[in-house]
Structures are given as structure tokens and as C-alpha cells.
Amino acid sequence: MDFIAQERDRLLRSTTRVVGIVCALVSVVAVICALAVPVVPLLGGLACIAIMIAGFLVFGWNASVWWTALILASGLGALALLLLGVDEAARPIIASAVVPLAAGSISAPLMSQRGSPVGLGLTILAGAIVVVAIVWASGSVLAAPVTGALLGWVLIAVVTIWISRSIPRVARRIYSIGTAHRAERQASETEAQRRQGARLLHDTVLATLTLLAHSGVGVSEQAMREQAAEDARLLRHLRLGATPQPQQSGDYSLTREEESPLGQTLESVKQRFGRMGLEVSWHGTGQVLLPSNVLDAFLLALGECLENVRRHAGVGEAHVTIVHDNEMVRAMVTDSGVGFDLTHVSAERLGFKESVVNRLREVGGDAKLFSAPGSGTTVVLEAPR
Amino acid sequence: MSRVPEDTISRGLPGETVQPAPRTRREARERYRGSERRQARGLPSTSTGARSLRQAAKPGASLGAGYLGLGAAVLTGIEAVAGIIFFLIRWTEFTDPWLPAAAWALYLVAAVGVGLSLLTYGERLTGLAFALICVVLGCVVTLDFIGIWPEHDIAHSASASVAAGFALLPVATLRPAREVAAAIAVLGLAFVGMAVASTPITSDTLPAIVSTVALVTVPPSIALFVVHRFRQLVQRELDRVLVQSNVQAPQFAVGMLASDELARLDLAAEKLLDAVANGSDPLPLSDASASVAASLATELRLHLIEGRRETWLYHAITESDNLGRSVSVADPQSLAGHLSPAQRDGLLQTLWQMVGDGKQTQAGSPVVSVTLGPVGSDGHPVTDETMDVPVVFESRGVPRRRLGPTAWSALQRIGPYQDSVRDGVLHVVAHCVVDRHPSM
């Protein structure tokens, strides 16, 4: 509420300033048009109005009661000089010329006296003096200038009350929007975490999309369709808020348990590449328990290596040997394909560093690449247990 | 075969309707603005926050304007009552009082009609209704002018036509400023024309004419100003309240826009894969679909890799229209994430105070820059459990003497601070002691 109160006061002060200055200028034009005021009181009155305008400018950002007093005093001074400086006959004309000054400029400080009883008292006193002065000058209570001045004061009072009441009302609505927004932000954050947490799912979706990006060339149409249907089903599950848990054949074990058996998920990788036309042979034990984040990284790296074999090696078979000791689990991915010269093709260009090395390093593992043209490729993946 | 541009994704999948090219320049500009706002705000366009902001920024009726309009209607009513009393008192002085009386009758009927329609259809005014109101007001002014013509003294005889100016007060809260300004200008010119035609212009009559024209044109113009400032206030406060939700965010967050994008990408991928699976997108894929798959894969990969690297402060600054324009943040070690909610609140409040009302902002030059860290510099000790993060503000937005007590108490909530002024730039260094292992 602190901030909005500050904003409200600022709004009221700038309204005070605009009303005060505009009305004073209108009065200046009207008084000069009248050509009825002798030079000395005219200059005095204009000087007072100039001081008043300066007071309004300062008042815009410093609502001290002294500035209110200065504005009121200079306004009343201008009124007195202009009304007393003319003869009896011209006085009603000048009275109608100073109506904007009396009704707008001198009443404007009324808008910014919240929390300042002295300023409010001074302004109301000034208002009383103004009405008396205008009644005296125009010679009748029912004259148009009197109505105008009274109307001005009433309108300014209503404006003040109404703006002060509008702002807490709109603030309440804004705060309820803020509450709704906070809840939305939390929900969206949780949702994003859930989606990003489903890494394995996204890995297989990404692999499939990459295949599709090459128009699915090199994979049988049937296999491609099956793979797409499976991935779409998993994505649908994710969207509907369930943790995807396929029923058939232990495919894609995406449970977020603290430790997951490696063997079960390896089988899913094998099936995936089987459908794409790469026969993967497993060697060594598959029953290794890994923390789920390590398992994710390890499987991702393995999948990327096999994808590279499928795409670049030019052979239909790859061997994966998995060994483990108390601290580490290692996988060796070997193929007897075309191989390549490591000095000619940098590891970065293959996306190897980003997708394999960095992912493994994030969980404390590492990867090494060995290859030569014509003699196949071997990748060693390491991850802590 | 035609190549599909790289940004196919942002336009949706093949088969979905792509927005047609803008037909008018205005449409293009509005669309551009819309996309820019969405980019700058970092809020998904369907969220409550983005919708509220759009509503608050729309010309015409907006958040909170209804109540303000009611206040303006009260002003109009007071003026009308005063005008009628004034008119009745001087009834005998008119040569033909019946035409102004007819003008008042029309005015009252129209006011009741507009009031009832607003009560029935809610706080909005269509362009057609506004045009109708203008026509009725035109009739009121014409009737009154014809009625007072024989007096040859517009300043002391016009009543219903003056009320027409006040009738624009409530309209100013419901219609775009441009239209109301045009109506005010037409009315003002009508008064000037009538004054010149009907009243002998002498130094005796001119002051009253100036006052009358001012009485007709100044109140609705000031109403436009107040409504404009009120809308600014609402937008700023809305912006501030929406950004405030970042105070409760975890140490690193994805952000609402990225989260929305991820969901959208997942959905797009699901649709594409479904289309492949059920054969509606035949294999091998067309160039267009393959390109969609490629860009989907790229974007998904980016979102999954770069997801959670940004702190709440980054999100707060990028999501806010006001802060985003005038604050630059340097936080290479992502230390903002360590701050407690109270410290974050203090930091945000300080920024809001230092940015001020954002009027002096020139494009491209941030008014306030905040630097967090480096940790372990001189005078900022680090222990096993806590560390003292230096938070350095450099502010050229609001001069030091204009920063109120709110700003200094907000700084106090971050931690003990020292401030100095060099070359008109305010430097504040706060010692922000944070937990090294935040629980959030």
C-alpha cells in the first residue's frame, strides 16, 4: 500500500499543478483583454500570478505546507491587487476575468492536502476569502462569477475525494490480479520442472525428430511410424500430467526413483535402434543400479553415440560393453565402420562435446573418443555409481 | 520445391492457419507492437498478467476507469444542477427562454439514456454510442445558441451549451483520448464562432468570453490529463505487482515464457509425431514437415539445455516494462538467487524508487545499473555458512535528495549500505549477507 499511496499523492500533486497553472494562465489572458486595470496593479497582479505558477511547479515534487501557503498568498494577493486596483464600474468585468484564478488556481491545492491539516485549513480559509471577494466585486450573490467560483471549489473537492477513493479500489483489483499471477507462476515453474525432468522422454523424442528432419530416410516406414506413435503417446501422457509409464515390454522406464536398474532401460535403447536398423549387441552385466540423474546422462550419452554410429559409420551393427566396479560404470561403444581421422573432424563439430561429454561431466563422468579412417570407432563413457 | 523459412515453428505446424499478412499500416504497427511487448515482457500472452496488462494498455475504458467515470458523472451532474438553477433564476431576462429550456430537456433525456445504457451494458461506450452522444450534444448546443442569440451576450446567457462541455468528462474515461480531444476542439471552436458572431467584442465583454470558453474546454481537457495519469498509475502498479511475484521464485527459474514455450514445443512435437504415426503426413516427409521437425528439435534441445540458468532478478527485470527499459543487471555468478525474499523485496523496491516515474528515460541508456558480486572482495567477508554479497547500485534516474524515505528503508532491508554521489551519479554499496546454501 506504501507504493500506491505514494503514486496517488503524486497523481494528485500533478493534477494540482496542471489545474493551477492552466487556470492562472486563462485568467491572465482574460485580465489583459479587459484593458481596464491600471499599469501598476496589473503588473503587481501578474507578478503575483508568476510567483504562484512557480509555486505550483515546485509543489509538483515537494508538497511542503510552505509551498501551499506561498501559492495561496500569492493567489489572494493577485486577486486583491486586480480587484482593488480598478474603479467601481470596471470591477464586475475584472471579477468575471479572475473567475478561473479564483475557482481553479486557488482551489487546486485542496487536492494535495492529504495528511496535512494545516494546509487544508489554510486552503479552506483562502476559499472563504475568495468567495467573499468575488461577491463584493460583482455586487450580487447571484452573479455569474460567484456561481462560477463556488462551482469551481465544489468540483475540485469532488475530484479530490473521487480520485482518493478510486485508487484503493483499483489497487485491490490489481492485488488480486497479482495473487492470481503468483499462483500461475508457481504452477508454470512446477510444470516446466516436470517437463524438463522428463529427460529420457525428450531424448527419444529428439532422436525421432532428428530422424524426421532427414525425412526419415534410411529407416523403414513401418518402424518410423511405430516410433512416432510411441513418442506421441508418451508426450500426450506428459501433457495430461501423468508421469509416462508405458505398459508393454518395459519400454522406456521413466520412473523417477532414486535408483533405477540399468539393464531394463538398456533394453529399450536396443529396441529403439533396432527399429531404426542398427543392431545393438550388449556385453557384460546390465544389472547396475544408478542414481536417476546419472542414469539419465549415461543413457543419453549412449544414445547419442549409437545415433552417430547409425548415421555415419555405414554399418548395421554396434557393440556395447558395460563393465563396472565399486565407483564407476563404463560403457564401450564400438563399431567396425568407416571411422574417421580425429584431427580432421573436430569433436565439437559432431556435437559430441555438447551432447555427450558435457552431459557426462555434469554428473561427474567423462567420455573419450578413439577412431582412425577404415578401422572403426570406439567411445568410452564413464559415469560414477 | 519451395523452402519453408527457418522460423516455421513460431507460425505453427503446416495445416494450421498462418496469420495473413497485415493489410493496413496500422494493423502492421499494432501487430508489431504486440509481438514486441510479448518479447519484452517475458510473459506468455495467455497468462492473467499479460491479459491484464493488455487490458490496462488498451485505449478507452480500462481497469478502474469505471469508478473514475462515475466520479466524472457526479461532476457533470453538479454542474448541470448549478446550470439549471442559474438558468431558472434568469428565466425572465431571456427574450425567448423556451429554446434553452428545450436544450436542457434534451440534455437531461440524453443523460438519463446514457446512464441507463451504461447501467445495462456495463462500463463501455462503443464508437457508435459516442457518435450518437456527440450528435445529441451538438443539438443541445445548437438549440441553446439559437435561444440566446437575441441576448447578444454569450458569456452571461449560455447555460445548456456550457453543460455540454462537462458532459465530455465521463466520456473521457471511456473513449480514447484522441476522440475526446477532437470533440473538445469542435465545441471550443463553436463557442468562439458563436461569441464572434453574436456578441460585440469589446474590452468589456472579452474577459467573460475568455472565462466562458475556458469553462467549456478546460475541465474536459483536465479530465483527459487525469485519466491519462490514472492509467499510467494503474499500468505501473500492475507491472510492479506482477514483477513482485518473482520474490517468491526459486533460486533458479525457467521463467513463465520459457515454460510456456516448452509446453508449446512439446505439443507441436506431439502433433507432428501423431501425424506421422497415423499416416496423415506420409513418409518420406515433405520438405516443409522435415523442416518443421528440424526446427522443433533445435528449439527443444535449446530449451532443455538452457532451461534453468536464470535468477529471479533476471526474470523480474525482463518481464517488467518499466524496469526492463531502465535497469541493467550484472550478476555473472548468479548471486541474486541466494537472496532471501525480504532482501529481494528490498532490492526491487529500491529499483522502483530509483527508476522514478521513468520520464527521463532515453532509449538504450539504462538509468540504474545493479552489480552483484564479486564474492570475497575487500570488506565483504565469507564464512562457511554465509557470504556478504556486495550489491552496487549506480543511479542517475532520480537525484539523491528526491529519493524518499521509502527508498532508504528498502535499501536497509537489503543490508547495511554506504552511499556517495560522484558526477551526479548516486553510488550505493549494500552489504547483503546471504546463506551460502539457500533452501529455495
HADDOCK unambig.tbl for C-alpha pairs under 7 A between the chains (distance, minus, plus):
assign (segid A and resid 7 and name CA) (segid B and resid 233 and name CA) 6.75 0.50 0.50
assign (segid A and resid 11 and name CA) (segid B and resid 229 and name CA) 6.63 0.50 0.50
assign (segid A and resid 15 and name CA) (segid B and resid 226 and name CA) 6.60 0.50 0.50
assign (segid A and resid 26 and name CA) (segid B and resid 214 and name CA) 6.93 0.50 0.50
assign (segid A and resid 30 and name CA) (segid B and resid 207 and name CA) 4.34 0.50 0.50
assign (segid A and resid 30 and name CA) (segid B and resid 210 and name CA) 5.69 0.50 0.50
assign (segid A and resid 30 and name CA) (segid B and resid 211 and name CA) 6.89 0.50 0.50
assign (segid A and resid 31 and name CA) (segid B and resid 207 and name CA) 6.33 0.50 0.50
assign (segid A and resid 33 and name CA) (segid B and resid 203 and name CA) 6.00 0.50 0.50
assign (segid A and resid 33 and name CA) (segid B and resid 206 and name CA) 6.25 0.50 0.50
assign (segid A and resid 33 and name CA) (segid B and resid 207 and name CA) 6.03 0.50 0.50
assign (segid A and resid 34 and name CA) (segid B and resid 203 and name CA) 4.57 0.50 0.50
assign (segid A and resid 34 and name CA) (segid B and resid 204 and name CA) 6.04 0.50 0.50
assign (segid A and resid 34 and name CA) (segid B and resid 206 and name CA) 6.50 0.50 0.50
assign (segid A and resid 34 and name CA) (segid B and resid 207 and name CA) 5.66 0.50 0.50
assign (segid A and resid 35 and name CA) (segid B and resid 203 and name CA) 6.15 0.50 0.50
assign (segid A and resid 93 and name CA) (segid B and resid 204 and name CA) 6.32 0.50 0.50
assign (segid A and resid 93 and name CA) (segid B and resid 207 and name CA) 6.80 0.50 0.50
assign (segid A and resid 96 and name CA) (segid B and resid 207 and name CA) 6.59 0.50 0.50
assign (segid A and resid 96 and name CA) (segid B and resid 208 and name CA) 5.39 0.50 0.50
assign (segid A and resid 97 and name CA) (segid B and resid 207 and name CA) 4.77 0.50 0.50
assign (segid A and resid 97 and name CA) (segid B and resid 208 and name CA) 5.81 0.50 0.50
assign (segid A and resid 97 and name CA) (segid B and resid 211 and name CA) 6.20 0.50 0.50
assign (segid A and resid 99 and name CA) (segid B and resid 211 and name CA) 6.95 0.50 0.50
assign (segid A and resid 100 and name CA) (segid B and resid 211 and name CA) 6.58 0.50 0.50
assign (segid A and resid 144 and name CA) (segid B and resid 156 and name CA) 6.88 0.50 0.50
assign (segid A and resid 155 and name CA) (segid B and resid 75 and name CA) 6.15 0.50 0.50
assign (segid A and resid 162 and name CA) (segid B and resid 71 and name CA) 5.75 0.50 0.50
assign (segid A and resid 166 and name CA) (segid B and resid 67 and name CA) 6.32 0.50 0.50
assign (segid A and resid 166 and name CA) (segid B and resid 68 and name CA) 6.21 0.50 0.50
assign (segid A and resid 170 and name CA) (segid B and resid 64 and name CA) 5.10 0.50 0.50
assign (segid A and resid 174 and name CA) (segid B and resid 238 and name CA) 5.86 0.50 0.50
assign (segid A and resid 175 and name CA) (segid B and resid 241 and name CA) 6.73 0.50 0.50
assign (segid A and resid 177 and name CA) (segid B and resid 49 and name CA) 6.99 0.50 0.50
assign (segid A and resid 178 and name CA) (segid B and resid 241 and name CA) 5.43 0.50 0.50
assign (segid A and resid 178 and name CA) (segid B and resid 242 and name CA) 5.37 0.50 0.50
assign (segid A and resid 181 and name CA) (segid B and resid 48 and name CA) 6.10 0.50 0.50
assign (segid A and resid 181 and name CA) (segid B and resid 49 and name CA) 5.81 0.50 0.50
assign (segid A and resid 181 and name CA) (segid B and resid 242 and name CA) 6.54 0.50 0.50
assign (segid A and resid 182 and name CA) (segid B and resid 245 and name CA) 5.05 0.50 0.50
assign (segid A and resid 185 and name CA) (segid B and resid 256 and name CA) 6.28 0.50 0.50
assign (segid A and resid 188 and name CA) (segid B and resid 256 and name CA) 6.07 0.50 0.50
assign (segid A and resid 188 and name CA) (segid B and resid 259 and name CA) 6.21 0.50 0.50
assign (segid A and resid 189 and name CA) (segid B and resid 253 and name CA) 6.87 0.50 0.50
assign (segid A and resid 189 and name CA) (segid B and resid 254 and name CA) 6.50 0.50 0.50
assign (segid A and resid 189 and name CA) (segid B and resid 255 and name CA) 6.87 0.50 0.50
assign (segid A and resid 189 and name CA) (segid B and resid 256 and name CA) 6.95 0.50 0.50
assign (segid A and resid 189 and name CA) (segid B and resid 259 and name CA) 6.85 0.50 0.50
assign (segid A and resid 192 and name CA) (segid B and resid 254 and name CA) 6.84 0.50 0.50
assign (segid A and resid 192 and name CA) (segid B and resid 259 and name CA) 4.99 0.50 0.50
assign (segid A and resid 196 and name CA) (segid B and resid 304 and name CA) 6.10 0.50 0.50
assign (segid A and resid 206 and name CA) (segid B and resid 297 and name CA) 5.65 0.50 0.50
assign (segid A and resid 209 and name CA) (segid B and resid 293 and name CA) 5.39 0.50 0.50
assign (segid A and resid 209 and name CA) (segid B and resid 294 and name CA) 6.72 0.50 0.50
assign (segid A and resid 209 and name CA) (segid B and resid 297 and name CA) 5.89 0.50 0.50
assign (segid A and resid 210 and name CA) (segid B and resid 293 and name CA) 6.96 0.50 0.50
assign (segid A and resid 210 and name CA) (segid B and resid 294 and name CA) 6.22 0.50 0.50
assign (segid A and resid 210 and name CA) (segid B and resid 297 and name CA) 6.45 0.50 0.50
assign (segid A and resid 212 and name CA) (segid B and resid 290 and name CA) 5.83 0.50 0.50
assign (segid A and resid 212 and name CA) (segid B and resid 293 and name CA) 6.12 0.50 0.50
assign (segid A and resid 213 and name CA) (segid B and resid 290 and name CA) 4.27 0.50 0.50
assign (segid A and resid 213 and name CA) (segid B and resid 291 and name CA) 6.04 0.50 0.50
assign (segid A and resid 213 and name CA) (segid B and resid 293 and name CA) 5.04 0.50 0.50
assign (segid A and resid 213 and name CA) (segid B and resid 294 and name CA) 4.67 0.50 0.50
assign (segid A and resid 214 and name CA) (segid B and resid 290 and name CA) 6.42 0.50 0.50
assign (segid A and resid 215 and name CA) (segid B and resid 284 and name CA) 5.22 0.50 0.50
assign (segid A and resid 215 and name CA) (segid B and resid 285 and name CA) 4.68 0.50 0.50
assign (segid A and resid 215 and name CA) (segid B and resid 290 and name CA) 5.46 0.50 0.50
assign (segid A and resid 216 and name CA) (segid B and resid 284 and name CA) 5.87 0.50 0.50
assign (segid A and resid 216 and name CA) (segid B and resid 285 and name CA) 6.92 0.50 0.50
assign (segid A and resid 217 and name CA) (segid B and resid 284 and name CA) 6.78 0.50 0.50
assign (segid A and resid 221 and name CA) (segid B and resid 283 and name CA) 6.53 0.50 0.50
assign (segid A and resid 225 and name CA) (segid B and resid 276 and name CA) 6.13 0.50 0.50
assign (segid A and resid 225 and name CA) (segid B and resid 277 and name CA) 4.48 0.50 0.50
assign (segid A and resid 226 and name CA) (segid B and resid 277 and name CA) 6.57 0.50 0.50
assign (segid A and resid 228 and name CA) (segid B and resid 273 and name CA) 4.87 0.50 0.50
assign (segid A and resid 228 and name CA) (segid B and resid 274 and name CA) 6.68 0.50 0.50
assign (segid A and resid 228 and name CA) (segid B and resid 276 and name CA) 6.39 0.50 0.50
assign (segid A and resid 228 and name CA) (segid B and resid 277 and name CA) 5.34 0.50 0.50
assign (segid A and resid 229 and name CA) (segid B and resid 273 and name CA) 6.44 0.50 0.50
assign (segid A and resid 229 and name CA) (segid B and resid 274 and name CA) 6.03 0.50 0.50
assign (segid A and resid 229 and name CA) (segid B and resid 277 and name CA) 4.82 0.50 0.50
assign (segid A and resid 232 and name CA) (segid B and resid 270 and name CA) 4.77 0.50 0.50
assign (segid A and resid 232 and name CA) (segid B and resid 273 and name CA) 5.44 0.50 0.50
assign (segid A and resid 232 and name CA) (segid B and resid 274 and name CA) 5.68 0.50 0.50
assign (segid A and resid 235 and name CA) (segid B and resid 266 and name CA) 6.80 0.50 0.50
assign (segid A and resid 235 and name CA) (segid B and resid 270 and name CA) 5.91 0.50 0.50
assign (segid A and resid 236 and name CA) (segid B and resid 270 and name CA) 6.87 0.50 0.50
